[in-house]
Amino acid sequence: MENEFKITHDLKNIGKYKLPLNPFDNIAISLSGGGYRATSFHLGTITYLSTKQWKGINLLERARILSTVSAGSFVGVKYVTTLKRGGSILDCYKSVHSFMKDCDLATEALSYLSDDSNWEDDKQRSLINSFAAIYHKRFEAETFDMLWNDNEIHLKEICFNATEFNFALPFCFYKTENTNKKHENIGNRKIYIPLEVAKEVRFSDIIAASSCFPFGFEPINFPDDFDYPEAVKLKDASLLPNHAFDGDKIDYPIGIMDGSIYDNQGIDAVVASEKRMRQYQNEQKIFCSNDTKAVDLYIVSDVSAPTMDSYIRSTEHHIPYIGKWNFGSLQIFGFFSAAIGFFCLAFAIYINTKLGTIAFSILGTLGFLIAVVLLVFSKGLTGLTKRFGVSDYELKRILHFDRLKFGTLYNLFINRSISGIKLVSEVFIKQMNSLSLERLFSDPFWKPRIVLNAAKKLMTSEVIKRKKKHHYLNEELLDPGREIISATEKANTKMTTLWFSDIELEGETNMLDTIIACGQFTTCFNLLEYIERTLKHELYAKDYEAYNDVIKFEIDTLHNQLMEDWRKFKLDPYWMVKEWNEKN
């Protein structure tokens, strides 16, 4: 019944959706956030795209738009700067792979944070600034103005995404071919940072801003935390706008955090870039499709977790010894401790031995100190919050919490902490992801040119769903085989962290290479699925038949090459990552 409804629904839309006139000519790519799982997966994605050609040019070099978020910015930044230096995708692979494998990022950042000599300037002593310093030292030392050097590259719209806390909007670091001055900035529709200032920003700080995820880091502040000795214009407050275009005051410094807070897949930046591309003039028009959209294919590389663990209500935790106490109990024990302290000090005066005097003096002093601490805290939340300007109305209600047992208060705190973290780190992000994708797929001009390269695509649960819904795919795609499924499920067990543990890096099929391999064979699968499910689908038969023989030949050639790779992946999911590592 579900399939019948889907077919009927699609039949109603015949003529509404149109295939791109030149399916793979101009490509947009976005790389999602998701820690080192995302970085590794995206590295696999772009390396695979570089191996397949369309009309004599590999698919990666046909990319015109690149949008990256959070950990996706590691790959995006390194790929762009490598190209600007005249390097290759292999150079990019070597750099990113070795950084993730060899750099103990967390340890080095914490060591940097603890060293007083690193914080002699005005930069805030924070964990995110420590990470930025390590990125600058170990990963990328160039500044943003590198994007304006004379070395032309295939990417024409580049955006590294973050989120700012002034207006709750994305904060984009971008470069465009559009000569409109308005677009040659960093920021958003409210805050435009002049190009002359933007060019001084370090890529290491851009990566830090883009990957500054909540609860793991504090916000990175612009321009204060972006400053460094060689920067001149970043220090000049007169160059920064004081008000937004609509008059709202801009308060500096601007707190910036992870791009995933607003858009984990970088879709908005791609949509905006595509609109700008339609305005390209003169010789720049050659990079745009003469179609309803300026790009022919949009690859959304996404490592969103395949599932979300169900919320589990915290059990009633029993705190030993003090669980049944409340703030009133502290007062009783405070007086009791003071009495013991008084007794010990009095006894120390009358005891005849020197050792006894010292011992009881220490015990008496300790008793009085404990009494002071207990009596201070016995005032409860009411007393502790009075100095923070809490109103009497609120204080009356806080008083009720003072009467609760510590065990109950602990459970109240734990339940709120767990649910709050889950809400920000999973629920909000999944909701934003869903809304962004829904907007794309509901657009009749975008839908036939989207490849959702999801890391979860070849997990057991997804394979079962696909066999039920898309039975028209050939059997080789419907059944990826045990080896691919196993590698996919292993790759998706990686937590959202900015490091690999020593255990994860052990063995030939370690976690790093497993996720890279997952990016490679998943990209292969999704390109095949796009050709069979969209380009060659019966719903688009008229559009497909309208293609000339050259385009049909190129589609068939690409399909055959992809299928050849897919068969090799089914035998050994790691064959391609092994080849890249041998070159490394």
CORLINMO-V534028 format. One record per run of one state. SS is the DSSP state (H for helix, E for strand, - for the rest). FROM is the first residue (numbers start at 1). TO is the last residue. Records with the same first field share a line. If there is no record, write none. Layout:
SS->FROM-TO, FROM-TO
//
This chain:
-->1-1, 13-26, 32-34, 50-52, 55-56, 59-59, 70-71, 85-88, 103-104, 115-115, 120-126, 139-142, 149-156, 165-168, 177-180, 184-185, 188-191, 194-194, 199-201, 211-219, 223-223, 227-232, 236-236, 240-242, 244-248, 250-253, 259-259, 264-266, 278-281, 288-296, 303-326, 351-353, 378-379, 389-391, 403-405, 442-443, 448-449, 455-459, 470-474, 479-481, 492-510, 536-537, 547-548, 572-574, 584-584
H->2-12, 35-49, 60-62, 72-84, 89-102, 105-114, 116-119, 127-138, 144-148, 181-183, 195-198, 203-210, 224-226, 233-235, 237-239, 260-263, 267-277, 282-287, 327-350, 354-377, 380-388, 392-402, 406-441, 444-447, 460-469, 475-478, 482-491, 511-535, 538-546, 549-571, 575-583
E->27-31, 53-54, 57-58, 63-69, 143-143, 157-164, 169-176, 186-187, 192-193, 202-202, 220-222, 243-243, 249-249, 254-258, 297-302, 450-454
//
